[in-house]
């Protein structure tokens, strides 16, 4: 009788530990994927140049005329 109760509690504890380790592994993989996605998005954003803002500050006027020499 006592052995059955202890065996049941041990089995329940084993299942809980297994579930928690599985959850941790899944969360770590998800976290790694999100970090990679964030760094990729950050790299893409950093590469872009604010072309129109740069040209507007040079001329201080609202109309912008584009020439091939000015755009590089």
PQR file of N, CA, C, O and H, with PARSE charges and radii, in Angstrom:
ATOM      1  N   UNK A   1       0.821  -1.192   0.000 -0.4000 1.5000
ATOM      2  CA  UNK A   1       0.000   0.000   0.000 -0.0000 2.0000
ATOM      3  C   UNK A   1       0.869   1.262   0.000  0.5500 1.7000
ATOM      4  O   UNK A   1       0.678   2.152  -0.829 -0.5500 1.4000
ATOM      5  N   UNK A   2       1.816   1.332   0.928 -0.4000 1.5000
ATOM      6  CA  UNK A   2       2.702   2.496   1.008 -0.0000 2.0000
ATOM      7  C   UNK A   2       3.594   2.548  -0.230  0.5500 1.7000
ATOM      8  O   UNK A   2       3.860   3.626  -0.760 -0.5500 1.4000
ATOM      9  H   UNK A   2       1.971   0.609   1.601  0.4000 1.0000
ATOM     10  N   UNK A   3       4.046   1.404  -0.682 -0.4000 1.5000
ATOM     11  CA  UNK A   3       4.898   1.346  -1.868 -0.0000 2.0000
ATOM     12  C   UNK A   3       4.162   1.856  -3.107  0.5500 1.7000
ATOM     13  O   UNK A   3       4.764   2.502  -3.964 -0.5500 1.4000
ATOM     14  H   UNK A   3       3.830   0.528  -0.251  0.4000 1.0000
ATOM     15  N   UNK A   4       2.882   1.572  -3.203 -0.4000 1.5000
ATOM     16  CA  UNK A   4       2.085   2.039  -4.340 -0.0000 2.0000
ATOM     17  C   UNK A   4       1.960   3.561  -4.338  0.5500 1.7000
ATOM     18  O   UNK A   4       2.035   4.192  -5.392 -0.5500 1.4000
ATOM     19  H   UNK A   4       2.393   1.046  -2.507  0.4000 1.0000
ATOM     20  N   UNK A   5       1.770   4.148  -3.161 -0.4000 1.5000
ATOM     21  CA  UNK A   5       1.649   5.609  -3.040 -0.0000 2.0000
ATOM     22  C   UNK A   5       2.978   6.263  -3.407  0.5500 1.7000
ATOM     23  O   UNK A   5       3.008   7.251  -4.141 -0.5500 1.4000
ATOM     24  H   UNK A   5       1.709   3.635  -2.305  0.4000 1.0000
ATOM     25  N   UNK A   6       4.068   5.712  -2.896 -0.4000 1.5000
ATOM     26  CA  UNK A   6       5.392   6.264  -3.202 -0.0000 2.0000
ATOM     27  C   UNK A   6       5.698   6.104  -4.687  0.5500 1.7000
ATOM     28  O   UNK A   6       6.255   7.007  -5.311 -0.5500 1.4000
ATOM     29  H   UNK A   6       4.043   4.910  -2.300  0.4000 1.0000
ATOM     30  N   UNK A   7       5.334   4.959  -5.250 -0.4000 1.5000
ATOM     31  CA  UNK A   7       5.564   4.722  -6.675 -0.0000 2.0000
ATOM     32  C   UNK A   7       4.752   5.696  -7.529  0.5500 1.7000
ATOM     33  O   UNK A   7       5.241   6.187  -8.547 -0.5500 1.4000
ATOM     34  H   UNK A   7       4.881   4.226  -4.743  0.4000 1.0000
ATOM     35  N   UNK A   8       3.525   5.973  -7.120 -0.4000 1.5000
ATOM     36  CA  UNK A   8       2.673   6.926  -7.834 -0.0000 2.0000
ATOM     37  C   UNK A   8       3.254   8.333  -7.764  0.5500 1.7000
ATOM     38  O   UNK A   8       3.279   9.046  -8.767 -0.5500 1.4000
ATOM     39  H   UNK A   8       3.128   5.574  -6.293  0.4000 1.0000
ATOM     40  N   UNK A   9       3.718   8.732  -6.593 -0.4000 1.5000
ATOM     41  CA  UNK A   9       4.325  10.055  -6.438 -0.0000 2.0000
ATOM     42  C   UNK A   9       5.622  10.162  -7.239  0.5500 1.7000
ATOM     43  O   UNK A   9       5.906  11.206  -7.826 -0.5500 1.4000
ATOM     44  H   UNK A   9       3.697   8.152  -5.778  0.4000 1.0000
ATOM     45  N   UNK A  10       6.404   9.093  -7.264 -0.4000 1.5000
ATOM     46  CA  UNK A  10       7.652   9.092  -8.030 -0.0000 2.0000
ATOM     47  C   UNK A  10       7.356   9.215  -9.521  0.5500 1.7000
ATOM     48  O   UNK A  10       8.043   9.947 -10.234 -0.5500 1.4000
ATOM     49  H   UNK A  10       6.174   8.245  -6.787  0.4000 1.0000
ATOM     50  N   UNK A  11       6.334   8.501  -9.992 -0.4000 1.5000
ATOM     51  CA  UNK A  11       5.957   8.572 -11.405 -0.0000 2.0000
ATOM     52  C   UNK A  11       5.465   9.973 -11.752  0.5500 1.7000
ATOM     53  O   UNK A  11       5.800  10.508 -12.809 -0.5500 1.4000
ATOM     54  H   UNK A  11       5.776   7.906  -9.412  0.4000 1.0000
ATOM     55  N   UNK A  12       4.668  10.567 -10.860 -0.4000 1.5000
ATOM     56  CA  UNK A  12       4.165  11.922 -11.081 -0.0000 2.0000
ATOM     57  C   UNK A  12       5.326  12.928 -11.127  0.5500 1.7000
ATOM     58  O   UNK A  12       5.342  13.826 -11.970 -0.5500 1.4000
ATOM     59  H   UNK A  12       4.396  10.132 -10.001  0.4000 1.0000
ATOM     60  N   UNK A  13       6.288  12.771 -10.220 -0.4000 1.5000
ATOM     61  CA  UNK A  13       7.460  13.639 -10.194 -0.0000 2.0000
ATOM     62  C   UNK A  13       8.289  13.469 -11.464  0.5500 1.7000
ATOM     63  O   UNK A  13       8.784  14.449 -12.020 -0.5500 1.4000
ATOM     64  H   UNK A  13       6.275  12.042  -9.536  0.4000 1.0000
ATOM     65  N   UNK A  14       8.437  12.251 -11.915 -0.4000 1.5000
ATOM     66  CA  UNK A  14       9.186  11.987 -13.148 -0.0000 2.0000
ATOM     67  C   UNK A  14       8.511  12.646 -14.348  0.5500 1.7000
ATOM     68  O   UNK A  14       9.185  13.236 -15.192 -0.5500 1.4000
ATOM     69  H   UNK A  14       8.035  11.455 -11.463  0.4000 1.0000
ATOM     70  N   UNK A  15       7.201  12.549 -14.425 -0.4000 1.5000
ATOM     71  CA  UNK A  15       6.456  13.190 -15.518 -0.0000 2.0000
ATOM     72  C   UNK A  15       6.584  14.709 -15.465  0.5500 1.7000
ATOM     73  O   UNK A  15       6.711  15.362 -16.501 -0.5500 1.4000
ATOM     74  H   UNK A  15       6.653  12.070 -13.739  0.4000 1.0000
ATOM     75  N   UNK A  16       6.550  15.266 -14.266 -0.4000 1.5000
ATOM     76  CA  UNK A  16       6.681  16.720 -14.118 -0.0000 2.0000
ATOM     77  C   UNK A  16       8.062  17.189 -14.573  0.5500 1.7000
ATOM     78  O   UNK A  16       8.176  18.187 -15.284 -0.5500 1.4000
ATOM     79  H   UNK A  16       6.446  14.736 -13.425  0.4000 1.0000
ATOM     80  N   UNK A  17       9.096  16.479 -14.170 -0.4000 1.5000
ATOM     81  CA  UNK A  17      10.465  16.838 -14.563 -0.0000 2.0000
ATOM     82  C   UNK A  17      10.624  16.715 -16.073  0.5500 1.7000
ATOM     83  O   UNK A  17      11.235  17.576 -16.706 -0.5500 1.4000
ATOM     84  H   UNK A  17       9.003  15.668 -13.593  0.4000 1.0000
ATOM     85  N   UNK A  18      10.078  15.653 -16.652 -0.4000 1.5000
ATOM     86  CA  UNK A  18      10.166  15.467 -18.101 -0.0000 2.0000
ATOM     87  C   UNK A  18       9.451  16.595 -18.838  0.5500 1.7000
ATOM     88  O   UNK A  18       9.968  17.113 -19.828 -0.5500 1.4000
ATOM     89  H   UNK A  18       9.582  14.953 -16.138  0.4000 1.0000
ATOM     90  N   UNK A  19       8.273  16.977 -18.364 -0.4000 1.5000
ATOM     91  CA  UNK A  19       7.511  18.060 -19.001 -0.0000 2.0000
ATOM     92  C   UNK A  19       8.264  19.380 -18.900  0.5500 1.7000
ATOM     93  O   UNK A  19       8.332  20.133 -19.872 -0.5500 1.4000
ATOM     94  H   UNK A  19       7.853  16.557 -17.560  0.4000 1.0000
ATOM     95  N   UNK A  20       8.828  19.662 -17.733 -0.4000 1.5000
ATOM     96  CA  UNK A  20       9.553  20.925 -17.548 -0.0000 2.0000
ATOM     97  C   UNK A  20      10.806  20.990 -18.416  0.5500 1.7000
ATOM     98  O   UNK A  20      11.098  22.039 -18.989 -0.5500 1.4000
ATOM     99  H   UNK A  20       8.772  19.050 -16.944  0.4000 1.0000
ATOM    100  N   UNK A  21      11.552  19.892 -18.523 -0.4000 1.5000
ATOM    101  CA  UNK A  21      12.748  19.909 -19.367 -0.0000 2.0000
ATOM    102  C   UNK A  21      12.378  20.063 -20.837  0.5500 1.7000
ATOM    103  O   UNK A  21      13.093  20.718 -21.595 -0.5500 1.4000
ATOM    104  H   UNK A  21      11.315  19.039 -18.057  0.4000 1.0000
ATOM    105  N   UNK A  22      11.267  19.464 -21.237 -0.4000 1.5000
ATOM    106  CA  UNK A  22      10.802  19.620 -22.619 -0.0000 2.0000
ATOM    107  C   UNK A  22      10.388  21.057 -22.886  0.5500 1.7000
ATOM    108  O   UNK A  22      10.720  21.618 -23.930 -0.5500 1.4000
ATOM    109  H   UNK A  22      10.686  18.933 -20.621  0.4000 1.0000
ATOM    110  N   UNK A  23       9.658  21.660 -21.942 -0.4000 1.5000
ATOM    111  CA  UNK A  23       9.232  23.052 -22.088 -0.0000 2.0000
ATOM    112  C   UNK A  23      10.432  23.992 -22.173  0.5500 1.7000
ATOM    113  O   UNK A  23      10.434  24.935 -22.964 -0.5500 1.4000
ATOM    114  H   UNK A  23       9.388  21.205 -21.094  0.4000 1.0000
ATOM    115  N   UNK A  24      11.442  23.732 -21.361 -0.4000 1.5000
ATOM    116  CA  UNK A  24      12.640  24.574 -21.375 -0.0000 2.0000
ATOM    117  C   UNK A  24      13.354  24.469 -22.718  0.5500 1.7000
ATOM    118  O   UNK A  24      13.803  25.478 -23.261 -0.5500 1.4000
ATOM    119  H   UNK A  24      11.440  22.965 -20.719  0.4000 1.0000
ATOM    120  N   UNK A  25      13.460  23.272 -23.250 -0.4000 1.5000
ATOM    121  CA  UNK A  25      14.121  23.081 -24.547 -0.0000 2.0000
ATOM    122  C   UNK A  25      13.367  23.806 -25.650  0.5500 1.7000
ATOM    123  O   UNK A  25      13.979  24.442 -26.508 -0.5500 1.4000
ATOM    124  H   UNK A  25      13.095  22.452 -22.809  0.4000 1.0000
ATOM    125  N   UNK A  26      12.044  23.715 -25.634 -0.4000 1.5000
ATOM    126  CA  UNK A  26      11.228  24.394 -26.647 -0.0000 2.0000
ATOM    127  C   UNK A  26      11.378  25.901 -26.525  0.5500 1.7000
ATOM    128  O   UNK A  26      11.536  26.592 -27.532 -0.5500 1.4000
ATOM    129  H   UNK A  26      11.546  23.198 -24.937  0.4000 1.0000
ATOM    130  N   UNK A  27      11.330  26.418 -25.305 -0.4000 1.5000
ATOM    131  CA  UNK A  27      11.461  27.860 -25.098 -0.0000 2.0000
ATOM    132  C   UNK A  27      12.838  28.378 -25.502  0.5500 1.7000
ATOM    133  O   UNK A  27      12.954  29.484 -26.031 -0.5500 1.4000
ATOM    134  H   UNK A  27      11.202  25.857 -24.487  0.4000 1.0000
ATOM    135  N   UNK A  28      13.869  27.594 -25.259 -0.4000 1.5000
ATOM    136  CA  UNK A  28      15.216  28.010 -25.676 -0.0000 2.0000
ATOM    137  C   UNK A  28      15.320  28.098 -27.195  0.5500 1.7000
ATOM    138  O   UNK A  28      15.901  29.045 -27.726 -0.5500 1.4000
ATOM    139  H   UNK A  28      13.775  26.696 -24.830  0.4000 1.0000
ATOM    140  N   UNK A  29      14.761  27.116 -27.893 -0.4000 1.5000
ATOM    141  CA  UNK A  29      14.786  27.149 -29.357 -0.0000 2.0000
ATOM    142  C   UNK A  29      13.981  28.328 -29.894  0.5500 1.7000
ATOM    143  O   UNK A  29      14.401  28.995 -30.839 -0.5500 1.4000
ATOM    144  H   UNK A  29      14.289  26.347 -27.462  0.4000 1.0000
ATOM    145  N   UNK A  30      12.826  28.581 -29.288 -0.4000 1.5000
ATOM    146  CA  UNK A  30      12.002  29.716 -29.709 -0.0000 2.0000
ATOM    147  C   UNK A  30      12.727  31.034 -29.457  0.5500 1.7000
ATOM    148  O   UNK A  30      12.699  31.937 -30.294 -0.5500 1.4000
ATOM    149  H   UNK A  30      12.484  28.039 -28.520  0.4000 1.0000
ATOM    150  N   UNK A  31      13.372  31.137 -28.306 -0.4000 1.5000
ATOM    151  CA  UNK A  31      14.118  32.343 -27.967 -0.0000 2.0000
ATOM    152  C   UNK A  31      15.262  32.570 -28.947  0.5500 1.7000
ATOM    153  O   UNK A  31      15.492  33.699 -29.381 -0.5500 1.4000
ATOM    154  H   UNK A  31      13.395  30.404 -27.627  0.4000 1.0000
ATOM    155  N   UNK A  32      15.974  31.515 -29.297 -0.4000 1.5000
ATOM    156  CA  UNK A  32      17.080  31.621 -30.253 -0.0000 2.0000
ATOM    157  C   UNK A  32      16.574  32.089 -31.621  0.5500 1.7000
ATOM    158  O   UNK A  32      17.190  32.939 -32.265 -0.5500 1.4000
ATOM    159  H   UNK A  32      15.788  30.598 -28.945  0.4000 1.0000
ATOM    160  N   UNK A  33      15.443  31.521 -32.055 -0.4000 1.5000
ATOM    161  CA  UNK A  33      14.868  31.934 -33.336 -0.0000 2.0000
ATOM    162  C   UNK A  33      14.439  33.389 -33.329  0.5500 1.7000
ATOM    163  O   UNK A  33      14.644  34.105 -34.309 -0.5500 1.4000
ATOM    164  H   UNK A  33      14.943  30.831 -31.533  0.4000 1.0000
ATOM    165  N   UNK A  34      13.845  33.830 -32.230 -0.4000 1.5000
ATOM    166  CA  UNK A  34      13.430  35.232 -32.139 -0.0000 2.0000
ATOM    167  C   UNK A  34      14.625  36.170 -32.113  0.5500 1.7000
ATOM    168  O   UNK A  34      14.582  37.251 -32.699 -0.5500 1.4000
ATOM    169  H   UNK A  34      13.679  33.249 -31.433  0.4000 1.0000
ATOM    170  N   UNK A  35      15.688  35.759 -31.437 -0.4000 1.5000
ATOM    171  CA  UNK A  35      16.900  36.595 -31.424 -0.0000 2.0000
ATOM    172  C   UNK A  35      17.498  36.728 -32.828  0.5500 1.7000
ATOM    173  O   UNK A  35      17.930  37.810 -33.225 -0.5500 1.4000
ATOM    174  H   UNK A  35      15.723  34.880 -30.961  0.4000 1.0000
ATOM    175  N   UNK A  36      17.519  35.618 -33.574 -0.4000 1.5000
ATOM    176  CA  UNK A  36      18.037  35.670 -34.943 -0.0000 2.0000
ATOM    177  C   UNK A  36      17.169  36.563 -35.815  0.5500 1.7000
ATOM    178  O   UNK A  36      17.685  37.352 -36.606 -0.5500 1.4000
ATOM    179  H   UNK A  36      17.168  34.739 -33.251  0.4000 1.0000
ATOM    180  N   UNK A  37      15.856  36.443 -35.676 -0.4000 1.5000
ATOM    181  CA  UNK A  37      14.948  37.276 -36.472 -0.0000 2.0000
ATOM    182  C   UNK A  37      15.143  38.748 -36.135  0.5500 1.7000
ATOM    183  O   UNK A  37      15.141  39.598 -37.025 -0.5500 1.4000
ATOM    184  H   UNK A  37      15.437  35.801 -35.033  0.4000 1.0000
ATOM    185  N   UNK A  38      15.309  39.048 -34.856 -0.4000 1.5000
ATOM    186  CA  UNK A  38      15.508  40.434 -34.443 -0.0000 2.0000
ATOM    187  C   UNK A  38      16.818  40.990 -34.974  0.5500 1.7000
ATOM    188  O   UNK A  38      16.867  42.128 -35.441 -0.5500 1.4000
ATOM    189  H   UNK A  38      15.311  38.358 -34.133  0.4000 1.0000
ATOM    190  N   UNK A  39      17.881  40.194 -34.905 -0.4000 1.5000
ATOM    191  CA  UNK A  39      19.171  40.688 -35.399 -0.0000 2.0000
ATOM    192  C   UNK A  39      19.139  40.871 -36.912  0.5500 1.7000
ATOM    193  O   UNK A  39      19.739  41.813 -37.431 -0.5500 1.4000
ATOM    194  H   UNK A  39      17.841  39.269 -34.525  0.4000 1.0000
ATOM    195  N   UNK A  40      18.437  39.974 -37.637 -0.4000 1.5000
ATOM    196  CA  UNK A  40      18.305  40.144 -39.090 -0.0000 2.0000
ATOM    197  C   UNK A  40      17.534  41.404 -39.419  0.5500 1.7000
ATOM    198  O   UNK A  40      17.906  42.138 -40.335 -0.5500 1.4000
ATOM    199  H   UNK A  40      17.950  39.209 -37.216  0.4000 1.0000
ATOM    200  N   UNK A  41      16.471  41.665 -38.687 -0.4000 1.5000
ATOM    201  CA  UNK A  41      15.677  42.870 -38.923 -0.0000 2.0000
ATOM    202  C   UNK A  41      16.493  44.120 -38.601  0.5500 1.7000
ATOM    203  O   UNK A  41      16.402  45.131 -39.297 -0.5500 1.4000
ATOM    204  H   UNK A  41      16.169  41.069 -37.942  0.4000 1.0000
ATOM    205  N   UNK A  42      17.280  44.037 -37.549 -0.4000 1.5000
ATOM    206  CA  UNK A  42      18.115  45.166 -37.152 -0.0000 2.0000
ATOM    207  C   UNK A  42      19.181  45.458 -38.208  0.5500 1.7000
ATOM    208  O   UNK A  42      19.474  46.618 -38.497 -0.5500 1.4000
ATOM    209  H   UNK A  42      17.354  43.216 -36.983  0.4000 1.0000
ATOM    210  N   UNK A  43      19.764  44.390 -38.788 -0.4000 1.5000
ATOM    211  CA  UNK A  43      20.775  44.567 -39.837 -0.0000 2.0000
ATOM    212  C   UNK A  43      20.167  45.197 -41.082  0.5500 1.7000
ATOM    213  O   UNK A  43      20.773  46.076 -41.696 -0.5500 1.4000
ATOM    214  H   UNK A  43      19.526  43.448 -38.553  0.4000 1.0000
ATOM    215  N   UNK A  44      18.975  44.753 -41.453 -0.4000 1.5000
ATOM    216  CA  UNK A  44      18.325  45.309 -42.639 -0.0000 2.0000
ATOM    217  C   UNK A  44      18.003  46.781 -42.444  0.5500 1.7000
ATOM    218  O   UNK A  44      18.153  47.583 -43.365 -0.5500 1.4000
ATOM    219  H   UNK A  44      18.483  44.039 -40.954  0.4000 1.0000
ATOM    220  N   UNK A  45      17.561  47.134 -41.244 -0.4000 1.5000
ATOM    221  CA  UNK A  45      17.210  48.515 -40.963 -0.0000 2.0000
ATOM    222  C   UNK A  45      18.446  49.404 -40.959  0.5500 1.7000
ATOM    223  O   UNK A  45      18.377  50.555 -41.390 -0.5500 1.4000
ATOM    224  H   UNK A  45      17.440  46.482 -40.496  0.4000 1.0000
ATOM    225  N   UNK A  46      19.570  48.892 -40.483 -0.4000 1.5000
ATOM    226  CA  UNK A  46      20.794  49.678 -40.390 -0.0000 2.0000
ATOM    227  C   UNK A  46      21.392  49.962 -41.765  0.5500 1.7000
ATOM    228  O   UNK A  46      22.100  50.956 -41.928 -0.5500 1.4000
ATOM    229  H   UNK A  46      19.626  47.956 -40.133  0.4000 1.0000
ATOM    230  N   UNK A  47      21.129  49.126 -42.743 -0.4000 1.5000
ATOM    231  CA  UNK A  47      21.728  49.301 -44.066 -0.0000 2.0000
ATOM    232  C   UNK A  47      21.072  50.415 -44.869  0.5500 1.7000
ATOM    233  O   UNK A  47      21.718  51.021 -45.724 -0.5500 1.4000
ATOM    234  H   UNK A  47      20.554  48.318 -42.611  0.4000 1.0000
ATOM    235  N   UNK A  48      19.808  50.690 -44.610 -0.4000 1.5000
ATOM    236  CA  UNK A  48      19.092  51.698 -45.375 -0.0000 2.0000
ATOM    237  C   UNK A  48      19.603  53.095 -45.100  0.5500 1.7000
ATOM    238  O   UNK A  48      19.975  53.413 -43.970 -0.5500 1.4000
ATOM    239  H   UNK A  48      19.283  50.198 -43.916  0.4000 1.0000
ATOM    240  N   UNK A  49      19.623  53.935 -46.131 -0.4000 1.5000
ATOM    241  CA  UNK A  49      20.090  55.310 -45.968 -0.0000 2.0000
ATOM    242  C   UNK A  49      18.906  56.265 -46.141  0.5500 1.7000
ATOM    243  O   UNK A  49      18.098  56.078 -47.051 -0.5500 1.4000
ATOM    244  H   UNK A  49      19.321  53.676 -47.048  0.4000 1.0000
ATOM    245  N   UNK A  50      18.793  57.260 -45.303 -0.4000 1.5000
ATOM    246  CA  UNK A  50      17.715  58.227 -45.448 -0.0000 2.0000
ATOM    247  C   UNK A  50      18.033  59.218 -46.568  0.5500 1.7000
ATOM    248  O   UNK A  50      18.421  60.354 -46.299 -0.5500 1.4000
ATOM    249  H   UNK A  50      19.449  57.412 -44.564  0.4000 1.0000
ATOM    250  N   UNK A  51      17.872  58.798 -47.800 -0.4000 1.5000
ATOM    251  CA  UNK A  51      18.279  59.573 -48.969 -0.0000 2.0000
ATOM    252  C   UNK A  51      17.524  60.892 -49.066  0.5500 1.7000
ATOM    253  O   UNK A  51      18.125  61.946 -49.276 -0.5500 1.4000
ATOM    254  H   UNK A  51      17.556  57.874 -48.019  0.4000 1.0000
ATOM    255  N   UNK A  52      16.212  60.828 -48.913 -0.4000 1.5000
ATOM    256  CA  UNK A  52      15.421  62.045 -49.098 -0.0000 2.0000
ATOM    257  C   UNK A  52      15.695  63.069 -48.001  0.5500 1.7000
ATOM    258  O   UNK A  52      15.760  64.266 -48.279 -0.5500 1.4000
ATOM    259  H   UNK A  52      15.725  59.971 -48.742  0.4000 1.0000
ATOM    260  N   UNK A  53      15.853  62.622 -46.783 -0.4000 1.5000
ATOM    261  CA  UNK A  53      16.144  63.562 -45.689 -0.0000 2.0000
ATOM    262  C   UNK A  53      17.509  64.212 -45.891  0.5500 1.7000
ATOM    263  O   UNK A  53      17.676  65.402 -45.621 -0.5500 1.4000
ATOM    264  H   UNK A  53      15.800  61.649 -46.558  0.4000 1.0000
ATOM    265  N   UNK A  54      18.480  63.443 -46.360 -0.4000 1.5000
ATOM    266  CA  UNK A  54      19.810  63.995 -46.585 -0.0000 2.0000
ATOM    267  C   UNK A  54      19.773  65.055 -47.692  0.5500 1.7000
ATOM    268  O   UNK A  54      20.400  66.107 -47.563 -0.5500 1.4000
ATOM    269  H   UNK A  54      18.344  62.477 -46.579  0.4000 1.0000
ATOM    270  N   UNK A  55      19.058  64.786 -48.755 -0.4000 1.5000
ATOM    271  CA  UNK A  55      18.977  65.746 -49.853 -0.0000 2.0000
ATOM    272  C   UNK A  55      18.207  66.999 -49.449  0.5500 1.7000
ATOM    273  O   UNK A  55      18.549  68.102 -49.877 -0.5500 1.4000
ATOM    274  H   UNK A  55      18.549  63.931 -48.859  0.4000 1.0000
ATOM    275  N   UNK A  56      17.180  66.840 -48.635 -0.4000 1.5000
ATOM    276  CA  UNK A  56      16.408  68.013 -48.199 -0.0000 2.0000
ATOM    277  C   UNK A  56      17.232  68.915 -47.284  0.5500 1.7000
ATOM    278  O   UNK A  56      17.102  70.137 -47.359 -0.5500 1.4000
ATOM    279  H   UNK A  56      16.902  65.945 -48.288  0.4000 1.0000
ATOM    280  N   UNK A  57      18.062  68.355 -46.437 -0.4000 1.5000
ATOM    281  CA  UNK A  57      18.861  69.188 -45.542 -0.0000 2.0000
ATOM    282  C   UNK A  57      19.932  69.957 -46.300  0.5500 1.7000
ATOM    283  O   UNK A  57      20.346  71.032 -45.866 -0.5500 1.4000
ATOM    284  H   UNK A  57      18.168  67.363 -46.376  0.4000 1.0000
ATOM    285  N   UNK A  58      20.385  69.418 -47.427 -0.4000 1.5000
ATOM    286  CA  UNK A  58      21.400  70.128 -48.206 -0.0000 2.0000
ATOM    287  C   UNK A  58      20.809  71.345 -48.913  0.5500 1.7000
ATOM    288  O   UNK A  58      21.473  72.374 -49.035 -0.5500 1.4000
ATOM    289  H   UNK A  58      20.049  68.545 -47.779  0.4000 1.0000
ATOM    290  N   UNK A  59      19.565  71.234 -49.377 -0.4000 1.5000
ATOM    291  CA  UNK A  59      18.993  72.315 -50.174 -0.0000 2.0000
ATOM    292  C   UNK A  59      18.037  73.207 -49.398  0.5500 1.7000
ATOM    293  O   UNK A  59      17.821  74.352 -49.793 -0.5500 1.4000
ATOM    294  H   UNK A  59      19.025  70.398 -49.278  0.4000 1.0000
ATOM    295  N   UNK A  60      17.459  72.720 -48.307 -0.4000 1.5000
ATOM    296  CA  UNK A  60      16.498  73.467 -47.499 -0.0000 2.0000
ATOM    297  C   UNK A  60      15.298  73.960 -48.295  0.5500 1.7000
ATOM    298  O   UNK A  60      14.736  75.006 -47.971 -0.5500 1.4000
ATOM    299  H   UNK A  60      17.634  71.789 -47.986  0.4000 1.0000
ATOM    300  N   UNK A  61      14.905  73.247 -49.302 -0.4000 1.5000
ATOM    301  CA  UNK A  61      13.697  73.583 -50.042 -0.0000 2.0000
ATOM    302  C   UNK A  61      12.825  72.340 -50.162  0.5500 1.7000
ATOM    303  O   UNK A  61      13.286  71.220 -49.947 -0.5500 1.4000
ATOM    304  H   UNK A  61      15.361  72.397 -49.565  0.4000 1.0000
ATOM    305  N   UNK A  62      11.563  72.553 -50.508 -0.4000 1.5000
ATOM    306  CA  UNK A  62      10.633  71.432 -50.552 -0.0000 2.0000
ATOM    307  C   UNK A  62      10.698  70.667 -51.861  0.5500 1.7000
ATOM    308  O   UNK A  62      10.409  69.470 -51.885 -0.5500 1.4000
ATOM    309  H   UNK A  62      11.188  73.464 -50.683  0.4000 1.0000
ATOM    310  N   UNK A  63      11.065  71.317 -52.934 -0.4000 1.5000
ATOM    311  CA  UNK A  63      11.161  70.639 -54.226 -0.0000 2.0000
ATOM    312  C   UNK A  63      12.558  70.032 -54.358  0.5500 1.7000
ATOM    313  O   UNK A  63      13.564  70.686 -54.085 -0.5500 1.4000
ATOM    314  H   UNK A  63      11.299  72.289 -52.914  0.4000 1.0000
ATOM    315  N   UNK A  64      12.596  68.792 -54.775 -0.4000 1.5000
ATOM    316  CA  UNK A  64      13.877  68.111 -54.943 -0.0000 2.0000
ATOM    317  C   UNK A  64      14.006  67.672 -56.394  0.5500 1.7000
ATOM    318  O   UNK A  64      13.133  66.992 -56.934 -0.5500 1.4000
ATOM    319  H   UNK A  64      11.779  68.260 -54.997  0.4000 1.0000
ATOM    320  N   UNK A  65      15.106  68.072 -57.009 -0.4000 1.5000
ATOM    321  CA  UNK A  65      15.414  67.651 -58.366 -0.0000 2.0000
ATOM    322  C   UNK A  65      16.572  66.659 -58.287  0.5500 1.7000
ATOM    323  O   UNK A  65      17.611  66.941 -57.689 -0.5500 1.4000
ATOM    324  H   UNK A  65      15.815  68.624 -56.570  0.4000 1.0000
ATOM    325  N   UNK A  66      16.375  65.506 -58.894 -0.4000 1.5000
ATOM    326  CA  UNK A  66      17.385  64.458 -58.837 -0.0000 2.0000
ATOM    327  C   UNK A  66      18.288  64.511 -60.060  0.5500 1.7000
ATOM    328  O   UNK A  66      17.833  64.688 -61.191 -0.5500 1.4000
ATOM    329  H   UNK A  66      15.531  65.277 -59.380  0.4000 1.0000
ATOM    330  N   UNK A  67      19.573  64.353 -59.800 -0.4000 1.5000
ATOM    331  CA  UNK A  67      20.526  64.255 -60.891 -0.0000 2.0000
ATOM    332  C   UNK A  67      21.413  63.040 -60.619  0.5500 1.7000
ATOM    333  O   UNK A  67      21.627  62.692 -59.458 -0.5500 1.4000
ATOM    334  H   UNK A  67      19.942  64.209 -58.882  0.4000 1.0000
ATOM    335  N   UNK A  68      21.925  62.397 -61.645 -0.4000 1.5000
ATOM    336  CA  UNK A  68      22.747  61.205 -61.428 -0.0000 2.0000
ATOM    337  C   UNK A  68      24.033  61.500 -60.657  0.5500 1.7000
ATOM    338  O   UNK A  68      24.566  60.603 -60.004 -0.5500 1.4000
ATOM    339  H   UNK A  68      21.751  62.680 -62.589  0.4000 1.0000
ATOM    340  N   UNK A  69      24.533  62.694 -60.712 -0.4000 1.5000
ATOM    341  CA  UNK A  69      25.754  63.015 -59.989 -0.0000 2.0000
ATOM    342  C   UNK A  69      25.509  63.110 -58.474  0.5500 1.7000
ATOM    343  O   UNK A  69      26.397  62.797 -57.681 -0.5500 1.4000
ATOM    344  H   UNK A  69      24.100  63.423 -61.243  0.4000 1.0000
ATOM    345  N   UNK A  70      24.329  63.532 -58.085 -0.4000 1.5000
ATOM    346  CA  UNK A  70      24.034  63.731 -56.687 -0.0000 2.0000
ATOM    347  C   UNK A  70      23.696  62.428 -55.965  0.5500 1.7000
ATOM    348  O   UNK A  70      23.980  62.287 -54.776 -0.5500 1.4000
ATOM    349  H   UNK A  70      23.607  63.787 -58.729  0.4000 1.0000
ATOM    350  N   UNK A  71      23.092  61.477 -56.675 -0.4000 1.5000
ATOM    351  CA  UNK A  71      22.692  60.202 -56.074 -0.0000 2.0000
ATOM    352  C   UNK A  71      23.809  59.201 -56.276  0.5500 1.7000
ATOM    353  O   UNK A  71      24.195  58.888 -57.402 -0.5500 1.4000
ATOM    354  H   UNK A  71      22.861  61.591 -57.641  0.4000 1.0000
ATOM    355  N   UNK A  72      24.325  58.699 -55.151 -0.4000 1.5000
ATOM    356  CA  UNK A  72      25.432  57.723 -55.217 -0.0000 2.0000
ATOM    357  C   UNK A  72      25.096  56.525 -54.381  0.5500 1.7000
ATOM    358  O   UNK A  72      25.889  55.587 -54.299 -0.5500 1.4000
ATOM    359  H   UNK A  72      24.012  58.953 -54.236  0.4000 1.0000
TER
END
